[in-house]
């Protein structure tokens, strides 16, 4: 990734992290490799992520490992290992590369970056609302919120989901032949995902299918109503999409996605929801959890589409050294300047050369000014300051005066 692109990534990541920290979330760092079993148990054997998209490898001692396809399962594993969950609440965030063997296209890659947030130990809809508010705030700070719409659904408790699953299978089985091939396969393995199908014939069939809302128990309904009421009070707009089921098996109750039309077919920039059964599923005591993950590659693409070009910020100064014998003296001067002026970005000319050539390099660097260190300067313990972008006279200054001069320059004017 070239530096110019990195600058945009840094900008996006910095603002994202600022939002997470401002809500009191704390960073957790997670490994890239985990036992394969963590994902098959956590995300579900029959999910695309586990069944078709994992990068698996055998360790030397025969242990089956996988590059993480997502962060939630690893986060739960780490929390259990470090005793962070039992009898406590946690608000955590993480970032890093995830790996899925998908068909690459714009916005969909085999290695991609996520920034995720997970909250443990809080069963109510308030934390679901907080996570959504946090993601909205993050998008607002980046100037992309207006291009995103929030889709929301509830899957109800595990019991509701099971009862709905049975009803859906009972409805679809007599019409199996009208389903597309993928959906036929899913009918026994992962029927809820059929609701996600883009095939027209399947969609037509689904028009008459039972809806999950009819299978919600009062508790699930009240959780969802509570969340909707809070979002309304927060004036966060959303659309309830009863077909939103998500691709990972661990979700219960709330699921949501932030989507945009500005990126073509890969328009989901952030997705998440509640997963009250996952901690227990992975060997801990039953603990509620909820979270989201942002696809940073997509967020960066969206920022680029909306904010336009991101220019390189040039360095401030460039230090020209005329004699190789004076390079280490110049390095000492540069370091004193960096220590005194923490904002300073100062580059030392390496490789020597004539004054003219070094000044040309200083000009290309975009620096505002150059320091010139020659024999006379070293003898007097002074430095020559040359303005590169302004019509101002060259100055010869002591190191102390130079620091004061550059500090004043930072405050405005020459
Ligand atoms: P996910 O929907 O699988 O959820 O991924 C979250 C986001 O990661 C997607 O909305 C998308 O922006 C991005 N993403 C996924 N796959 C790719 C890809 N191949 N290329 C580029 N971006 C991609 C999860 O991963 C859950 N762990 C989210 C979560 C956290 N739920 C609760 N807590």
Boltz pocket constraint, residues with backbone or C-beta under 6 A from the ligand:
constraints:
  - pocket:
      binder: B
      contacts: [[A, 69], [A, 70], [A, 71], [A, 72], [A, 100], [A, 102], [A, 107], [A, 108], [A, 109], [A, 110], [A, 111], [A, 112], [A, 113], [A, 114], [A, 116], [A, 117], [A, 118], [A, 247], [A, 268], [A, 269], [A, 270], [A, 271], [A, 272], [A, 273], [A, 274], [A, 290], [A, 291], [A, 292], [A, 293], [A, 294], [A, 295], [A, 296], [A, 297], [A, 298]]
      max_distance: 6.0
